[in-house]
Amino acid sequence: MVFEGLKETSTNFDLDIIEPFLECISGHISLGFGKEDIKQTIEMITSLEVKGGGELEFKPVFQGQEMRLVISVYMDDYDSPDVFFFSSPALIELIEGVMDAKDF
């Protein structure tokens, strides 16, 4: 997966922490990644079969600028998907900070 001009970060999540993680990220985004977008993401993830994948794209406003946010998921195990985020360096830095802090 390559998205020209976007930076990438990824992690493996237990299904039960994906929603709180996305809600934490959403709290830092002005517009374009709210409750309905999180719901859509969770529904996509939970509908995947093992060894299946999916992808969604959003246009959030972060630090006053609209940008691309691509969330790509590979269901490696039935309750532990690999989640890839592609976006601007600033938004990826935020996502990595939340991952590292595990404060969600």
ZIBELJO-V921879 format. One record per backbone hydrogen bond with DSSP energy under -0.5 kcal/mol. NH is the residue of the N-H (numbers start at 1). CO is the residue of the C=O. E is the energy in kcal/mol with one decimal. If there is no record, write none. Layout:
BEGIN
<<NH | CO | E> <NH | CO | E>>
END
This chain:
BEGIN
<<4 | 2 | -0.6> <6 | 3 | -2.3> <7 | 87 | -3.3> <9 | 85 | -2.0> <11 | 83 | -2.1> <13 | 81 | -2.5> <15 | 79 | -1.8> <17 | 14 | -1.9> <18 | 14 | -0.6> <18 | 15 | -0.9> <19 | 15 | -0.6> <21 | 17 | -1.9> <22 | 18 | -2.7> <23 | 19 | -2.5> <24 | 20 | -2.0> <25 | 21 | -2.1> <26 | 22 | -2.7> <27 | 23 | -1.6> <28 | 25 | -1.8> <29 | 26 | -1.5> <30 | 61 | -2.0> <31 | 61 | -0.9> <38 | 34 | -2.4> <39 | 35 | -2.8> <40 | 36 | -2.5> <41 | 37 | -2.2> <42 | 38 | -2.8> <43 | 39 | -2.7> <44 | 40 | -2.2> <45 | 41 | -2.5> <46 | 42 | -2.9> <47 | 43 | -1.2> <48 | 44 | -0.6> <48 | 45 | -1.3> <51 | 75 | -3.7> <52 | 49 | -2.4> <54 | 73 | -2.0> <56 | 71 | -2.4> <58 | 69 | -2.8> <61 | 31 | -3.2> <62 | 60 | -0.6> <62 | 65 | -2.6> <65 | 62 | -1.6> <67 | 60 | -2.4> <69 | 58 | -2.1> <70 | 86 | -2.7> <71 | 56 | -2.7> <71 | 69 | -0.5> <72 | 70 | -0.6> <72 | 84 | -2.7> <73 | 54 | -3.0> <74 | 82 | -2.6> <75 | 52 | -3.1> <76 | 74 | -1.7> <80 | 77 | -1.3> <82 | 74 | -3.0> <83 | 11 | -3.2> <83 | 81 | -0.5> <84 | 72 | -3.5> <85 | 9 | -3.3> <86 | 70 | -2.3> <87 | 7 | -2.1> <92 | 88 | -2.5> <93 | 89 | -2.2> <94 | 90 | -1.7> <95 | 91 | -2.5> <96 | 92 | -2.8> <97 | 93 | -2.0> <98 | 94 | -2.3> <99 | 95 | -2.3> <100 | 96 | -2.7> <101 | 97 | -2.3> <102 | 98 | -1.8> <103 | 98 | -0.7> <104 | 102 | -0.6>>
END
